[in-house]
Amino acid sequence: QIAEIHENGTIDVVIPIYKSRIIYIKNDAIIQVIVPKGEAIYKFNAKVINKLFGKIPLLRLEIVSDITKIQRRNFFRLKLIEKLTFRRIVNIQEKEYGENASGSLVDISGGGIGFTSTTELDFNDQIEMNLNLNNARLTLIGKIVRKAFTSNPVAPYSYGIQFENITEVQRNEVMKFIFEEQRKLAKKGLI
């Protein structure tokens, strides 16, 4: 997590912690930093130039490479299978909604989700979704931007949803969940 960006080009980041212990990183070590920013994810290499042990322990970094976008898509799409509840928004100003429905989340990114369901929806329908991402419970609004039919009678409809009016806090929760899941998969050697 970036704590502060200084005018001289250095940045302060929270020192990584694993299993409640601070990870020791030597001064002059070069580390790779990955940062979600708005609609994209960026990476760069940085040199550790100092450690600051205050209320929150920080690393002071100097950027030593170009900053690059790391994906063709705006967001990495994490495959997963989770239950999802949603309802169609009939009129958001009047707070009119369709009936509650359920589906299976098949992937998630900082920009939207993919899911399957027995409920038929149309292009551009808006839905309100309830997601449980580890310890974060999020209620998000999205618009259907992709619809396909599957050969699965249990979930005959497949949808692509683009988040709408998502706050920076909500997007950060989604990205945090994705990074945590990527870390778990990397530890298992699955990515």
N, CA, C and O of each residue as an XYZ file, in Angstrom:
764
protein
N       0.847     -1.174      0.000
C       0.000      0.000      0.000
C       0.891      1.235      0.000
O       1.825      1.348      0.795
N       0.584      2.162     -0.910
C       1.348      3.413     -0.965
C       0.824      4.348      0.114
O      -0.374      4.620      0.192
N       1.753      4.841      0.955
C       1.371      5.747      2.038
C       1.531      7.202      1.630
O       0.713      8.048      1.991
N       2.617      7.500      0.855
C       2.865      8.888      0.469
C       3.762      8.950     -0.758
O       4.650      8.118     -0.943
N       3.510      9.957     -1.594
C       4.356     10.226     -2.756
C       4.997     11.589     -2.517
O       4.299     12.574     -2.278
N       6.337     11.646     -2.581
C       7.064     12.886     -2.294
C       7.399     13.629     -3.583
O       7.474     13.030     -4.656
N       7.601     14.946     -3.462
C       7.912     15.786     -4.622
C       9.233     15.405     -5.282
O       9.419     15.648     -6.474
N      10.154     14.809     -4.521
C      11.452     14.430     -5.088
C      11.397     13.105     -5.854
O      12.427     12.606     -6.308
N      10.206     12.542     -5.996
C      10.043     11.310     -6.770
C      10.100     10.031     -5.954
O       9.858      8.947     -6.484
N      10.419     10.144     -4.666
C      10.411      8.944     -3.827
C       8.990      8.683     -3.337
O       8.145      9.577     -3.299
N       8.759      7.425     -2.963
C       7.447      7.061     -2.428
C       7.637      6.254     -1.157
O       8.631      5.545     -1.001
N       6.678      6.367     -0.253
C       6.677      5.566      0.969
C       5.573      4.523      0.837
O       4.429      4.844      0.518
N       5.945      3.257      1.093
C       4.965      2.170      1.071
C       4.999      1.464      2.416
O       6.024      1.441      3.097
N       3.866      0.890      2.786
C       3.785      0.137      4.033
C       4.675     -1.100      3.902
O       4.620     -1.813      2.900
N       5.492     -1.343      4.927
C       6.377     -2.516      4.915
C       5.511     -3.770      4.881
O       4.558     -3.884      5.651
N       5.838     -4.725      3.982
C       5.043     -5.954      3.898
C       5.092     -6.743      5.210
O       6.119     -6.799      5.887
N       3.954     -7.346      5.545
C       3.846     -8.163      6.751
C       3.314     -9.537      6.344
O       2.366     -9.635      5.565
N       3.925    -10.594      6.872
C       3.483    -11.952      6.598
C       3.367    -12.692      7.917
O       4.323    -12.741      8.691
N       2.195    -13.269      8.179
C       1.932    -13.986      9.437
C       2.299    -13.119     10.645
O       2.985    -13.572     11.562
N       1.836    -11.880     10.632
C       2.015    -10.908     11.720
C       3.460    -10.494     11.956
O       3.771     -9.914     12.996
N       4.351    -10.784     11.005
C       5.745    -10.381     11.148
C       6.155     -9.498      9.983
O       5.765     -9.726      8.838
N       6.955     -8.480     10.302
C       7.466     -7.591      9.263
C       8.477     -8.362      8.419
O       9.342     -9.056      8.955
N       8.365     -8.236      7.104
C       9.326     -8.864      6.198
C      10.529     -7.939      6.073
O      10.382     -6.765      5.734
N      11.719     -8.466      6.346
C      12.929     -7.662      6.294
C      13.395     -7.537      4.844
O      13.564     -8.542      4.153
N      13.601     -6.308      4.390
C      14.129     -6.031      3.054
C      15.318     -5.090      3.224
O      15.195     -4.030      3.838
N      16.468     -5.482      2.678
C      17.693     -4.698      2.835
C      17.621     -3.372      2.080
O      16.947     -3.265      1.056
N      18.319     -2.372      2.598
C      18.500     -1.127      1.843
C      19.235     -1.469      0.548
O      20.063     -2.379      0.521
N      18.933     -0.748     -0.507
C      19.488     -0.929     -1.854
C      18.916     -2.149     -2.584
O      19.293     -2.409     -3.727
N      18.014     -2.900     -1.947
C      17.357     -4.014     -2.647
C      16.430     -3.436     -3.709
O      15.813     -2.390     -3.505
N      16.338     -4.124     -4.840
C      15.408     -3.725     -5.903
C      14.178     -4.622     -5.788
O      14.281     -5.849     -5.802
N      13.019     -3.986     -5.675
C      11.770     -4.748     -5.569
C      10.818     -4.322     -6.680
O      10.911     -3.215     -7.211
N       9.903     -5.222     -7.018
C       8.891     -4.895     -8.020
C       7.628     -4.460     -7.288
O       7.174     -5.140     -6.367
N       7.061     -3.330     -7.695
C       5.868     -2.776     -7.068
C       4.729     -2.844     -8.080
O       4.889     -2.432     -9.229
N       3.581     -3.364     -7.652
C       2.392     -3.446     -8.504
C       1.309     -2.610     -7.835
O       0.995     -2.810     -6.662
N       0.736     -1.664     -8.595
C      -0.199     -0.691     -8.035
C      -1.466     -0.619     -8.880
O      -1.384     -0.351    -10.079
N      -2.661     -0.856     -8.274
C      -3.902     -0.579     -9.000
C      -4.168      0.922     -8.979
O      -4.056      1.558     -7.931
N      -4.516      1.485    -10.118
C      -4.783      2.928    -10.194
C      -5.941      3.142    -11.144
O      -5.817      2.925    -12.349
N      -7.069      3.569    -10.597
C      -8.237      3.810    -11.442
C      -8.634      2.560    -12.186
O      -8.959      1.542    -11.575
N      -8.610      2.629    -13.506
C      -9.064      1.522    -14.347
C      -7.963      0.561    -14.766
O      -8.206     -0.313    -15.597
N      -6.767      0.692    -14.220
C      -5.663     -0.141    -14.697
C      -4.757     -0.566    -13.549
O      -4.910     -0.115    -12.413
N      -3.800     -1.453    -13.875
C      -2.804     -1.904    -12.912
C      -1.430     -1.631    -13.523
O      -1.192     -1.934    -14.692
N      -0.529     -1.056    -12.722
C       0.791     -0.680    -13.203
C       1.871     -1.355    -12.371
O       1.649     -1.720    -11.217
N       3.065     -1.517    -12.990
C       4.195     -2.065    -12.239
C       5.445     -1.256    -12.539
O       5.570     -0.631    -13.592
N       6.373     -1.287    -11.576
C       7.674     -0.650    -11.754
C       8.644     -1.269    -10.755
O       8.238     -1.882     -9.768
N       9.931     -1.095    -11.031
C      10.968     -1.520    -10.096
C      11.377     -0.320     -9.261
O      11.419      0.813     -9.741
N      11.676     -0.595     -8.001
C      12.077      0.482     -7.092
C      13.192     -0.010     -6.183
O      13.279     -1.191     -5.849
N      14.049      0.940     -5.790
C      15.156      0.621     -4.877
C      14.786      1.093     -3.482
O      14.307      2.213     -3.304
N      15.010      0.230     -2.488
C      14.769      0.589     -1.087
C      15.896      1.522     -0.656
O      17.068      1.146     -0.676
N      15.527      2.753     -0.261
C      16.567      3.701      0.148
C      16.539      3.992      1.649
O      17.490      4.553      2.194
N      15.444      3.609      2.316
C      15.373      3.860      3.752
C      14.196      3.094      4.348
O      13.273      2.691      3.640
N      14.249      2.902      5.664
C      13.131      2.326      6.411
C      12.718      3.332      7.463
O      13.567      3.949      8.107
N      11.415      3.501      7.642
C      10.896      4.464      8.602
C      10.024      3.703      9.599
O       8.962      3.198      9.237
N      10.468      3.621     10.846
C       9.722      2.873     11.850
C       8.969      3.828     12.760
O       9.437      4.177     13.844
N       7.807      4.239     12.307
C       6.939      5.091     13.114
C       5.744      4.276     13.560
O       5.851      3.073     13.796
N       4.609      4.935     13.674
C       3.369      4.250     14.048
C       3.062      3.149     13.037
O       2.637      2.052     13.401
N       3.288      3.465     11.747
C       3.162      2.481     10.674
C       4.536      2.346     10.037
O       5.074      3.334      9.538
N       5.126      1.136     10.040
C       6.456      0.972      9.441
C       6.396      1.119      7.915
O       5.537      0.537      7.252
N       7.336      1.915      7.374
C       7.323      2.220      5.942
C       8.680      1.941      5.309
O       9.717      1.959      5.972
N       8.640      1.681      4.001
C       9.842      1.648      3.175
C       9.823      2.902      2.316
O       8.786      3.243      1.748
N      10.945      3.588      2.212
C      11.046      4.706      1.273
C      11.715      4.146      0.025
O      12.792      3.554      0.097
N      11.065      4.340     -1.120
C      11.512      3.760     -2.378
C      11.834      4.835     -3.398
O      11.225      5.905     -3.422
N      12.811      4.520     -4.242
C      13.143      5.358     -5.395
C      12.824      4.530     -6.643
O      13.324      3.416     -6.798
N      11.998      5.076     -7.523
C      11.619      4.358     -8.745
C      12.829      4.300     -9.671
O      13.442      5.326     -9.969
N      13.175      3.070    -10.133
C      14.385      2.900    -10.959
C      14.078      2.306    -12.330
O      14.996      1.913    -13.050
N      12.798      2.234    -12.701
C      12.438      1.719    -14.026
C      11.269      2.532    -14.569
O      10.711      3.385    -13.879
N      10.913      2.253    -15.812
C       9.704      2.844    -16.366
C       8.492      2.251    -15.662
O       8.546      1.125    -15.167
N       7.404      3.000    -15.618
C       6.142      2.499    -15.082
C       5.358      1.954    -16.272
O       5.116      2.669    -17.244
N       4.960      0.676    -16.190
C       4.262      0.042    -17.313
C       2.948     -0.569    -16.869
O       2.790     -0.993    -15.724
N       2.008     -0.606    -17.802
C       0.743     -1.288    -17.592
C       1.023     -2.773    -17.793
O       1.694     -3.141    -18.757
N       0.522     -3.641    -16.901
C       0.938     -5.032    -16.965
C      -0.067     -5.962    -17.636
O       0.175     -7.168    -17.693
N      -1.181     -5.448    -18.143
C      -2.169     -6.322    -18.751
C      -2.733     -5.703    -20.013
O      -2.790     -4.482    -20.155
N      -3.154     -6.579    -20.940
C      -3.868     -6.094    -22.109
C      -5.231     -5.584    -21.695
O      -5.670     -4.527    -22.147
N      -5.904     -6.338    -20.832
C      -7.177     -5.877    -20.289
C      -6.886     -4.770    -19.293
O      -5.752     -4.618    -18.839
N      -7.901     -4.004    -18.955
C      -7.701     -3.027    -17.899
C      -7.450     -3.710    -16.571
O      -6.745     -3.163    -15.723
N      -8.023     -4.918    -16.367
C      -7.903     -5.616    -15.102
C      -7.623     -7.087    -15.319
O      -8.093     -7.684    -16.287
N      -6.854     -7.669    -14.412
C      -6.652     -9.111    -14.382
C      -7.974     -9.757    -13.986
O      -8.654     -9.284    -13.075
N      -8.334    -10.834    -14.670
C      -9.577    -11.532    -14.385
C      -9.248    -12.819    -13.639
O      -8.599    -13.711    -14.186
N      -9.695    -12.912    -12.389
C      -9.449    -14.072    -11.543
C     -10.597    -15.059    -11.693
O     -11.759    -14.706    -11.493
N     -10.265    -16.304    -12.048
C     -11.278    -17.359    -12.149
C     -11.581    -17.875    -10.754
O     -10.667    -18.133     -9.971
N     -12.859    -18.028    -10.440
C     -13.262    -18.622     -9.174
C     -14.710    -19.045     -9.243
O     -15.454    -18.601    -10.118
N     -15.106    -19.891     -8.335
C     -16.500    -20.330     -8.270
C     -17.029    -19.962     -6.897
O     -16.593    -20.498     -5.878
N     -17.967    -19.043     -6.890
C     -18.587    -18.559     -5.653
C     -20.060    -18.321     -5.920
O     -20.459    -18.067     -7.057
N     -20.861    -18.403     -4.885
C     -22.283    -18.074     -5.000
C     -22.449    -16.552     -5.057
O     -21.659    -15.798     -4.489
N     -23.481    -16.135     -5.745
C     -23.754    -14.717     -5.965
C     -25.252    -14.504     -5.838
O     -26.031    -15.298     -6.366
N     -25.668    -13.459     -5.155
C     -27.080    -13.078     -5.157
C     -27.191    -11.725     -5.848
O     -26.304    -10.879     -5.732
N     -28.287    -11.534     -6.565
C     -28.472    -10.287     -7.302
C     -29.954    -10.029     -7.513
O     -30.792    -10.902     -7.288
N     -30.259     -8.816     -7.947
C     -31.622     -8.474     -8.352
C     -31.543     -7.403     -9.423
O     -30.669     -6.536     -9.396
N     -32.467     -7.477    -10.360
C     -32.507     -6.508    -11.447
C     -33.014     -5.178    -10.907
O     -33.941     -5.141    -10.098
N     -32.403     -4.090    -11.358
C     -32.842     -2.751    -10.961
C     -33.884     -2.298    -11.981
O     -33.585     -2.149    -13.166
N     -35.106     -2.081    -11.506
C     -36.185     -1.612    -12.378
C     -36.100     -0.100    -12.528
O     -36.118      0.420    -13.644
N     -36.007      0.609    -11.398
C     -35.880      2.062    -11.394
C     -35.066      2.464    -10.172
O     -35.552      2.406     -9.043
N     -33.832      2.870    -10.405
C     -32.926      3.148     -9.281
C     -33.361      4.361     -8.478
O     -33.191      4.379     -7.259
N     -33.930      5.399     -9.142
C     -34.377      6.595     -8.425
C     -35.551      6.274     -7.491
O     -35.634      6.790     -6.376
N     -36.445      5.422     -7.963
C     -37.634      5.049     -7.179
C     -37.363      3.845     -6.272
O     -38.246      3.397     -5.541
N     -36.130      3.326     -6.328
C     -35.735      2.149     -5.545
C     -36.649      0.952     -5.834
O     -37.096      0.258     -4.921
N     -36.914      0.730     -7.132
C     -37.714     -0.429     -7.558
C     -36.776     -1.515     -8.060
O     -35.905     -1.267     -8.894
N     -36.968     -2.726     -7.537
C     -36.104     -3.849     -7.883
C     -36.942     -5.066     -8.250
O     -38.089     -5.203     -7.824
N     -36.346     -5.950     -9.052
C     -36.964     -7.236     -9.343
C     -36.743     -8.179     -8.170
O     -36.246     -7.784     -7.115
N     -37.122     -9.427     -8.379
C     -36.978    -10.419     -7.308
C     -35.518    -10.805     -7.121
O     -34.712    -10.719     -8.047
N     -35.191    -11.235     -5.900
C     -33.852    -11.733     -5.627
C     -33.611    -13.002     -6.427
O     -34.505    -13.837     -6.565
N     -32.409    -13.143     -6.950
C     -32.039    -14.322     -7.735
C     -30.627    -14.730     -7.329
O     -29.936    -14.004     -6.614
N     -30.215    -15.894     -7.792
C     -28.863    -16.349     -7.454
C     -28.159    -16.834     -8.707
O     -28.778    -17.108     -9.735
N     -26.867    -16.927     -8.587
C     -26.053    -17.398     -9.685
C     -24.722    -17.878     -9.161
O     -24.500    -17.920     -7.951
N     -23.834    -18.241    -10.070
C     -22.490    -18.680     -9.713
C     -21.485    -17.750    -10.357
O     -21.421    -17.627    -11.580
N     -20.708    -17.104     -9.522
C     -19.626    -16.235     -9.979
C     -18.566    -17.120    -10.616
O     -18.160    -18.117    -10.019
N     -18.105    -16.772    -11.827
C     -17.069    -17.570    -12.489
C     -15.750    -16.810    -12.624
O     -14.689    -17.426    -12.729
N     -15.808    -15.484    -12.621
C     -14.576    -14.695    -12.588
C     -14.879    -13.292    -12.098
O     -16.021    -12.832    -12.112
N     -13.810    -12.625    -11.661
C     -13.952    -11.272    -11.115
C     -12.710    -10.469    -11.468
O     -11.601    -11.004    -11.506
N     -12.904     -9.191    -11.723
C     -11.797     -8.272    -11.959
C     -12.158     -6.945    -11.310
O     -13.245     -6.793    -10.753
N     -11.250     -5.997    -11.383
C     -11.534     -4.670    -10.852
C     -12.589     -3.929    -11.650
O     -13.104     -2.906    -11.198
N     -12.920     -4.438    -12.849
C     -13.894     -3.769    -13.699
C     -15.249     -4.438    -13.780
O     -16.209     -3.838    -14.264
N     -15.342     -5.699    -13.303
C     -16.625     -6.383    -13.382
C     -16.518     -7.848    -13.014
O     -15.505     -8.304    -12.486
N     -17.593     -8.579    -13.307
C     -17.645    -10.006    -12.984
C     -18.238    -10.773    -14.160
O     -18.875    -10.196    -15.041
N     -18.017    -12.074    -14.155
C     -18.718    -12.992    -15.037
C     -19.466    -13.972    -14.152
O     -18.930    -14.431    -13.144
N     -20.710    -14.300    -14.519
C     -21.448    -15.277    -13.721
C     -22.458    -16.014    -14.593
O     -22.802    -15.575    -15.690
N     -22.924    -17.156    -14.067
C     -23.971    -17.933    -14.727
C     -25.189    -17.978    -13.815
O     -25.079    -17.831    -12.598
N     -26.371    -18.187    -14.438
C     -27.603    -18.188    -13.645
C     -28.733    -18.847    -14.432
O     -28.639    -19.024    -15.647
N     -29.794    -19.205    -13.729
C     -31.017    -19.687    -14.385
C     -31.926    -18.507    -14.732
O     -32.898    -18.669    -15.470
N     -31.615    -17.329    -14.206
C     -32.432    -16.131    -14.431
C     -32.024    -15.462    -15.738
O     -30.843    -15.211    -15.977
N     -33.022    -15.175    -16.589
C     -32.719    -14.495    -17.853
C     -32.766    -12.987    -17.651
O     -33.716    -12.438    -17.092
N     -31.706    -12.337    -18.125
C     -31.583    -10.883    -18.107
C     -31.274    -10.421    -19.523
O     -30.946    -11.242    -20.379
N     -31.371     -9.125    -19.783
C     -31.114     -8.588    -21.121
C     -29.897     -7.679    -21.112
O     -29.474     -7.197    -20.061
N     -29.328     -7.447    -22.314
C     -28.233     -6.486    -22.450
C     -28.638     -5.163    -21.838
O     -29.791     -4.742    -21.933
N     -27.677     -4.516    -21.212
C     -27.857     -3.205    -20.588
C     -28.745     -3.205    -19.353
O     -28.943     -2.147    -18.756
N     -29.290     -4.357    -18.943
C     -29.999     -4.406    -17.664
C     -29.003     -4.046    -16.573
O     -27.837     -4.437    -16.629
N     -29.466     -3.303    -15.587
C     -28.647     -3.018    -14.415
C     -29.048     -3.992    -13.323
O     -30.227     -4.304    -13.151
N     -28.048     -4.470    -12.583
C     -28.341     -5.347    -11.455
C     -27.587     -4.858    -10.222
O     -26.541     -4.214    -10.311
N     -28.161     -5.192     -9.072
C     -27.490     -4.961     -7.798
C     -26.999     -6.322     -7.330
O     -27.782     -7.267     -7.232
N     -25.682     -6.428     -7.035
C     -25.068     -7.703     -6.661
C     -24.568     -7.649     -5.239
O     -24.110     -6.607     -4.770
N     -24.654     -8.773     -4.553
C     -24.073     -8.907     -3.221
C     -22.940     -9.919     -3.308
O     -23.161    -11.087     -3.630
N     -21.720     -9.460     -3.017
C     -20.537    -10.314     -3.076
C     -19.943    -10.440     -1.689
O     -19.903     -9.473     -0.929
N     -19.479    -11.638     -1.363
C     -18.769    -11.863     -0.116
C     -17.347    -12.246     -0.480
O     -17.090    -13.391     -0.853
N     -16.424    -11.306     -0.377
C     -15.028    -11.518     -0.753
C     -14.184    -11.596      0.507
O     -13.725    -10.578      1.024
N     -13.983    -12.823      0.998
C     -13.305    -13.060      2.269
C     -14.023    -12.288      3.361
O     -15.161    -12.620      3.690
N     -13.401    -11.276      3.930
C     -14.027    -10.545      5.035
C     -14.824     -9.329      4.571
O     -15.436     -8.646      5.392
N     -14.825     -9.051      3.278
C     -15.527     -7.864      2.768
C     -16.851     -8.267      2.124
O     -16.890     -9.096      1.214
N     -17.923     -7.670      2.610
C     -19.239     -7.876      1.998
C     -19.558     -6.613      1.209
O     -19.647     -5.520      1.769
N     -19.728     -6.782     -0.103
C     -19.930     -5.625     -0.967
C     -21.265     -5.714     -1.692
O     -21.666     -6.783     -2.153
N     -21.944     -4.583     -1.787
C     -23.132     -4.463     -2.626
C     -22.738     -3.524     -3.756
O     -22.444     -2.350     -3.530
N     -22.736     -4.060     -4.986
C     -22.274     -3.309     -6.154
C     -23.343     -3.276     -7.225
O     -24.214     -4.144     -7.281
N     -23.266     -2.269     -8.070
C     -24.186     -2.145     -9.205
C     -23.391     -2.385    -10.475
O     -22.253     -1.933    -10.608
N     -24.006     -3.102    -11.407
C     -23.347     -3.365    -12.671
C     -24.339     -3.428    -13.814
O     -25.550     -3.522    -13.613
N     -23.790     -3.374    -15.030
C     -24.607     -3.420    -16.233
C     -24.193     -4.632    -17.056
O     -23.006     -4.944    -17.151
N     -25.167     -5.317    -17.652
C     -24.869     -6.486    -18.475
C     -24.305     -6.018    -19.808
O     -24.962     -5.305    -20.566
N     -23.055     -6.441    -20.079
C     -22.390     -6.065    -21.323
C     -22.144     -7.283    -22.220
O     -21.749     -7.141    -23.377
N     -22.381     -8.482    -21.673
C     -22.242     -9.716    -22.464
C     -23.261    -10.715    -21.980
O     -23.479    -10.871    -20.778
N     -23.895    -11.402    -22.941
C     -24.875    -12.444    -22.609
C     -24.672    -13.597    -23.572
O     -24.552    -13.396    -24.781
N     -24.635    -14.816    -23.027
C     -24.483    -16.001    -23.868
C     -25.318    -17.127    -23.269
O     -25.661    -17.104    -22.087
N     -25.637    -18.105    -24.100
C     -26.356    -19.282    -23.638
C     -25.352    -20.401    -23.438
O     -24.453    -20.590    -24.258
N     -25.504    -21.147    -22.348
C     -24.605    -22.263    -22.068
C     -25.336    -23.569    -22.380
O     -26.550    -23.570    -22.584
N     -24.610    -24.659    -22.416
C     -25.233    -25.971    -22.622
C     -25.588    -26.620    -21.285
O     -26.030    -27.769    -21.244
N     -25.394    -25.880    -20.199
C     -25.663    -26.398    -18.866
C     -27.103    -26.074    -18.464
O     -27.435    -24.900    -18.296
N     -27.977    -27.096    -18.303
C     -29.371    -26.811    -17.934
C     -29.513    -26.232    -16.523
O     -30.523    -25.600    -16.214
N     -28.510    -26.442    -15.668
C     -28.560    -25.912    -14.302
C     -28.335    -24.402    -14.290
O     -28.859    -23.701    -13.425
N     -27.552    -23.900    -15.255
C     -27.282    -22.461    -15.358
C     -27.179    -22.112    -16.840
O     -26.075    -21.979    -17.368
N     -28.336    -21.960    -17.525
C     -28.326    -21.794    -18.982
C     -27.848    -20.429    -19.493
O     -27.623    -20.272    -20.693
N     -27.688    -19.435    -18.599
C     -27.295    -18.106    -19.044
C     -25.933    -17.729    -18.457
O     -25.656    -17.970    -17.283
N     -25.095    -17.135    -19.302
C     -23.784    -16.651    -18.888
C     -23.734    -15.152    -19.158
O     -24.098    -14.699    -20.244
N     -23.281    -14.383    -18.164
C     -23.284    -12.925    -18.279
C     -21.918    -12.323    -17.965
O     -21.151    -12.852    -17.161
N     -21.642    -11.211    -18.617
C     -20.506    -10.364    -18.277
C     -21.062     -9.059    -17.754
O     -21.883     -8.420    -18.411
N     -20.620     -8.662    -16.576
C     -21.131     -7.460    -15.911
C     -20.010     -6.447    -15.771
O     -18.908     -6.791    -15.345
N     -20.281     -5.213    -16.122
C     -19.339     -4.116    -15.906
C     -19.821     -3.313    -14.707
O     -20.969     -2.871    -14.669
N     -18.928     -3.125    -13.715
C     -19.313     -2.344    -12.538
C     -19.663     -0.919    -12.955
O     -19.050     -0.357    -13.863
N     -20.663     -0.341    -12.277
C     -21.044      1.053    -12.487
C     -21.079      1.762    -11.145
O     -21.484      1.183    -10.137
N     -20.657      3.004    -11.136
C     -20.664      3.835     -9.920
C     -19.940      3.171     -8.760
O     -20.329      3.344     -7.605
N     -18.898      2.418     -9.055
C     -18.135      1.764     -7.999
C     -17.221      2.800     -7.351
O     -16.563      3.578     -8.042
N     -17.186      2.804     -6.027
C     -16.326      3.760     -5.321
C     -14.890      3.240     -5.318
O     -14.647      2.058     -5.561
N     -13.953      4.126     -5.042
C     -12.545      3.732     -4.967
C     -12.336      2.732     -3.835
O     -11.540      1.802     -3.964
N     -13.056      2.922     -2.717
C     -12.956      1.992     -1.582
C     -13.439      0.603     -2.000
O     -12.789     -0.397     -1.696
N     -14.583      0.537     -2.702
C     -15.104     -0.751     -3.150
C     -14.147     -1.420     -4.135
O     -13.879     -2.616     -4.026
N     -13.628     -0.645     -5.102
C     -12.712     -1.233     -6.080
C     -11.441     -1.733     -5.389
O     -10.902     -2.777     -5.757
N     -10.959     -0.985     -4.382
C      -9.788     -1.418     -3.639
C     -10.044     -2.735     -2.918
O      -9.151     -3.577     -2.839
N     -11.263     -2.926     -2.387
C     -11.611     -4.196     -1.730
C     -11.582     -5.343     -2.739
O     -11.085     -6.429     -2.443
N     -12.122     -5.087     -3.935
C     -12.116     -6.118     -4.990
C     -10.680     -6.446     -5.374
O     -10.319     -7.619     -5.470
N      -9.851     -5.416     -5.596
C      -8.465     -5.637     -6.003
C      -7.667     -6.332     -4.899
O      -6.828     -7.188     -5.181
N      -7.924     -5.969     -3.663
C      -7.239     -6.612     -2.527
C      -7.569     -8.109     -2.513
O      -6.683     -8.943     -2.325
N      -8.839     -8.439     -2.711
C      -9.262     -9.839     -2.752
C      -8.546    -10.581     -3.886
O      -8.051    -11.691     -3.689
N      -8.492     -9.964     -5.074
C      -7.853    -10.604     -6.231
C      -6.370    -10.834     -5.960
O      -5.851    -11.913     -6.245
N      -5.685     -9.835     -5.414
C      -4.250     -9.988     -5.119
C      -4.013    -11.088     -4.088
O      -3.068    -11.867     -4.216
N      -4.877    -11.155     -3.055
C      -4.726    -12.203     -2.038
C      -4.913    -13.584     -2.657
O      -4.162    -14.512     -2.354
N      -5.918    -13.718     -3.528
C      -6.167    -15.012     -4.175
C      -5.021    -15.375     -5.124
O      -4.626    -16.539     -5.201
N      -4.481    -14.374     -5.853
C      -3.335    -14.627     -6.728
C      -2.138    -15.112     -5.928
O      -1.429    -16.024     -6.352
N      -1.912    -14.497     -4.761
C      -0.804    -14.895     -3.908
C      -0.951    -16.345     -3.469
O       0.015    -17.108     -3.478
N      -2.188    -16.723     -3.080
C      -2.437    -18.116     -2.663
C      -2.169    -19.085     -3.808
O      -1.558    -20.134     -3.607
N      -2.631    -18.728     -5.021
C      -2.410    -19.599     -6.185
C      -0.919    -19.693     -6.520
O      -0.428    -20.763     -6.879
N      -0.202    -18.572     -6.402
C       1.221    -18.570     -6.704
C       1.975    -19.461     -5.716
O       2.899    -20.173     -6.108
N       1.587    -19.427     -4.437
C       2.221    -20.270     -3.421
C       2.042    -21.750     -3.755
O       2.929    -22.568     -3.514
N       0.868    -22.078     -4.316
C       0.584    -23.477     -4.666
C       1.182    -23.844     -6.018
O       1.085    -24.990     -6.455
N       1.811    -22.849     -6.691
C       2.406    -23.101     -7.997
C       1.387    -23.220     -9.116
O       1.661    -23.832    -10.148
N       0.203    -22.634     -8.915
C      -0.861    -22.748     -9.908
C      -0.890    -21.602    -10.913
O      -1.623    -21.664    -11.899
N      -0.097    -20.554    -10.673
C       0.009    -19.476    -11.661
C       1.465    -19.076    -11.823
O       1.775    -18.182    -12.611
